Amino acid sequence: MPKLNMEKTTVPARPRDKHANVEKVLSTVCWMEDVLKETQHRTGYGLEIAYRQEFTYPRPDGAGTSTSGLFDRYSRGDSAPCGAKLKWLGKLAPLSHRDITPILMEVMRQSTSVYFNACHYYRKLSPHIACKLYKLTEDVMVYGAERGDFYEFRPITHRLLTDLAVQGDEFSLACLLIMIAEERYLDTPCDDIEDDDTEYLQRRQQIVVAACHCLVFLLTLPRYRPVRTALVARIRQRFLDIRRPSDKKLLLDRYDFIGIAEAVSALKADALASGKLNKTALSQRRFYRDVLAGNYGTHMADLLSVPFETSDGMIHDALSRECFTPRAIELEVFRERKGHRYQIHFGKKATAIMKAGLADYWVETCPAETNDS
């Protein structure tokens, strides 16, 4: 009987796999962005040229060797590393290798499961986030305990949600999305929840608002810039566009996540230049907290506030924003020169996956982009 190889490496599956999905494409592209940054190369082709001898392989017809644009395919989401290439890249870019399957993508992929095991994902969070959510105790048994430890979850308060939002990283956003997915039962009317479910829906809506703020702060990070349009669409589809309480409707079509993130990025750059902000995590959390509190101007606080509509039809939005035009879901960095950016679209295989998974959010072309070109 042949010996089975039980060792498996957790990597984003290849988009051509029948199990490929939006999250696998996004995680591959974000991971490749980190690899390029760590190896100080602008494009996948530049990385391939530098290490061509390491990745050449015989052509099927025996006519010489080829690399076939391997790293460009990773950058476009059309393929994913495996085997010897994955091990070699792990040595070349060890810091990026450990984040090849981030917790945020895992939560996004499993959010629509019939049974969402929130405790399983809470245990995967970074300690600086986990300590805000629960404490270990020997007196109280809470569902999800393992190895003799019992988790006593702290109550969800406005202060806790603000603390999570200002972290502005993938762990805090994953935590907020876990909270939303954990209460998925609110979207299915049943006998257990009667007419008094408004309180539960209002609490979950507060979590959604905190997730919106955290997502904006996350979009200021370079590693998520290539996929920010698709990332926003996926999170809206899976978590934010949910059943709402009857007295308040969030108007997310008026909330331009990417435009707000660009404004926050510009403000952050000015704060760094003036010395009001440094690159430590503590300083950035204080900066985000001050922005939400209006200490950097009421305009920024109003920009970050989520517009909503009450049951009487009154729209509450200090800036009177209109519904923004959806952006085409595409990569926004790398090769093709457009204005002051290099732009490249998702690859053919990745595009098919994105269209299938984001059918309600996909836009083939945008009028604004057509006019700029």
N, C-alpha and C positions, 0 to 999 in steps of 0.2 A: 504494500500500500504506500503510495507516495506521501512524503512528508509535507504537511501544509505549512506555509509561511504565515504565521499569525501576527507578524509585525506589520502594522499599518501606520502610515504617516498622515496626519490630519491636514489636508490641503483643500483648497477650493476645487471642486470637481470641474472637469473640462466642460465648457459650454455645449459641446456637441454630445455630451452624455445625455441620456434620456432623463436623468434626474437633475439636470442643470436648471438653475433658477436665477432670478434676479439677484438674490443675495450673493450667490457664488460669483457672478460676474462682477458685482461691485467690490467684493472683498479681494478678488484677484487684481483689479485695477488699482485699488488703494494700496495694496501690498507692493505692487510694482512701482508706484509713485515713491514709496518709502525706500525701495531698493535703489532707484535712480538717485535719490537725494543722498543716500548714505555713500554710494559709490561715486558721487559727484559727476554724473552724466546727465545730459539734458534729455536725451531720447533713448529708447530701447535700441535703436540702430547703432548709436554711439557706443553703448555698452557691448553690443555684439561685435563691433569692429575691434574693440580693445581686447576682447578675449575670444576671438574667432577660433583659435586653435583648440580651445577647450570644448567647443560645442559643434565642431564639424562632424558629420556622419556620412557614410556612403549613400549615394543616390540609389533608389530602387533599381534603376536600369544599369547601374555599375559605372556610369559616366562621371567620374570625379566625386567630389564631396560638396555638401551644401549645409547652410544653416537656416535657410528659408525664412528669414525675418522673424526668428524665434521670439526675441524680446519685444518686438513691435506687436506681435500677436498677444503677448501677455498684457501690454499696455492698452490694447483695444478690447481686451476681455474675450478674445476668440479662443484662447487656450490657457492652460495652467501648468505650472511646473510639476514634475513628478520624478521619482527615481533618482538617478545620478545627478540630474540637473538641479533638483531640489536640494540635495545634499551639498552640491558645490556652491549654490547660491546662499545656503545657510552659512557656509564658511566665509563667503565674500561679504555678506551683509548680515551679521548675526543679530543686530538690533532689530532689523526689519523682519527677520525670519520668525521671531517669537510672536509676531502679531499677524501671522498669515491667515488665521481664522479668528477675527475679533469677536468678543462677546456680543457686541451690538448686532452683528450680522446673524449670529446664532439666534438671538431673541426675535429678530425680524422674521427669520425663516420659520420658526416654530410657533409664531403667534396665533396662527389660524387652526392649530390642532384642536381636536375635540376636547382633550384634557390638557391644559397648560400647567405644567408643574413649576409654579413660580419659585418654590423653595430650592429646586435644583439650580436655577439660574441665579438666585440670590447668593448662593454659596460660591458662585464663580466670580462675583464682583470683587473689585479691588478692596483691600481692608479699609482704606480711607472712606469708602462709601458704605461698606457693610456695617461699620460701627455706628453709623447714623440710623440704621434701620432696625437693628435688633441687638439684644444682649443674650449671652449664654447664662442659663440658670439651671440648677438641679432640682428646684422645687416645683416648677411649672412645666408640664409637658405640653408642647405645642407641636402641631402636625408638621412633619418635615425634619424632625430631629434624627440624627444618626450618630453612631459611635458614642452613645451615652450623653451627648450634648442636647440640650433643649433650647429652642429659640423662642425668646419672648419679644415679639415685635413691638416697636414703639408706635404710639398713635400718629396718624398722618395729620400734621398741622401745617399752617401757613409757613411757619419758620422752617420746618423740615423741607418743604417743597422749594422754598427760596434757597436754602443751603444746597440742595441738589442742583438747582438750575444754574447757580453761579459757578459750579464746578466746571461746566462747559466742556466736558470730555465725554468719550464714548461710554465710560462706565456709568456716569451719572445719567446720561440719556437712556442707556439700556435699563437702568433701574426704574426710571419713570415710565418707560414703555412696558416693563414687567408689571408695574402697578396697574396700568391700563388694561393689559391683557388678562390679568388675574381677575378682573371684574367683567369679563366678557359676557357673563351670564345676564348682565343688565340689558343686553341687546335682545334677549329672547324672553318675551313675557311668559311668566309661569305662575303657578299658584303660590309659590313662596313669596313673591313680590307683588303686592297689590297696589292700591292707589297711592300708598305712602312711599313709593320708590323715588320721589323727587329728591329727597335728601341724599340718597346714594348717588343719583345722577349728578347732582350739584357737586358732590365731593369728587367724583371722577372728572368732572369738567375742570375743577381747580387743578387736578393733576395734568390735564391736557394743556392748560395755559402754561404751567411750569415747563412742560415738555417743549412747547413752542419756543419759550425763552432759551432753554438749554440747546435746542436745535440751532437757533440763530448763532449762539456763541460757538457751537461746534463747527459751523460752516466757516468760521474765520480761520480754522486750522488748515494748513497747506495740504495735508494728506487727503482731505475730503473734497478739495476744490474740483478735481477732475470729474467727480460723480455727483456733485451737489444737487443738480436738477433732478436726476433720477432718485437720489436719496430722499429728497423732500417728497417727491411723488409717492414713493413706496411707503414712507412713514405716514403720510396722509391717508393713503389707501388702507393700510393695515390698522392704524391706531387712532388717528385724529378725527377722521370723518365718521363719527359714531353717533349712536342715539343720544339725544340731548334732553335736558329738562324742558318742560313746556314754557317756563318763564324766561328762558335765555337761550339764544341761538348764536354760537360763535360764527363769525363771518370770515372764514379762513381764505375765501377767494379774494378778500381785500388785504390779506396779510402776505406781503411779498417777502418771504423768508430770505431769499438771496439778496434782494435789494437792501433789506435791513442789515443783513450780515456785512455787506460792503460798507454801509455807513458806520457800523460798529468797528470794522477793521480800520477805516480811515481815522476814526476817533482814537483808536488804540495806538495807531502810528504817531499821531500828534502827542498823545500822552507819553509815549516812549521817548520822543524827541525832546520833550520839555522836562523830563525827569520825574513826572508825576507817577509813572508806572515803570516797573522793571520786569524782567522776564521770569521772576519766581512765581510759583503757583499761588502763594498767599497774596502777592500783589495783584495778580490778575483776578482773583476772586473778589478782592476789595474793589477793584475797578468795575467789574460787572455789577456788583451790588450797588455801587454809587450811580452807575448808569441807570439801573432800574429805579433807584430812589429819586432820580432827577437832579443829582448833584452836578451832572455835566450838561444841564439844560433841560427844560421841560419838553423841548422838541424831541429829544432822544427818548425820553420816558414815554411820550405819546406815540412815538414810532414803534416802540417795543410792545405797547399795550395792544391786546387782541380786540378788534372791533366786535361788537355783539348787538343783537337785536332782541328787544323785549317782546312780550306777548302782545303788546298794544301796537306793534309795528314801528316803534321808535328805535332808530339806529344810533348807537353810542360810539362815536369815533371823533376824537378831538381834531383829527387831520382831514376828516371828510374824504377818505380815500375811495377811489373807484376800484372796481374789480380789475385786476391787472391781467394782461395778456399772457397766457401760458407760454413758457419757453420750450423750445425744442429740447428733447432729452438727448444730450450728447456730451462728449468730453470737451473740456474747454481749455486744454493746454496742449503742449508738445508741438506738432510739426507745422501745420499750414499757417502762413502769416496772415493775420487779419487784424488791422489796426495796430495795437501795441501788444497783441497776444499771439501765441502759437496755438492753433486749434486743430483738433483731429476728432473725427466721429468714432463712435463705437464700430467695431468690425462687423462683418456681415452676419456671422453666427450670433454674436452678442446682440446685435440689433434685433434679430428675430426673437430672441429670448425676451428682450426688453419690451418689444411690442406685444408679445403674448401675455406677459405678466403685468404690464401697465397699460392695458388697452384703454382704460378710462382716462388716462392722464397723458398719453402719448400725443405729441404734436409733430407732424412731419416737417412743416416749415413755419416760421414766424414772420409776420409782416415787417417787424422791426429789423430782423436779421436780413430779410430780402432787400430792404432799403439801404442797409449799411454796406452790402456787398457790391 
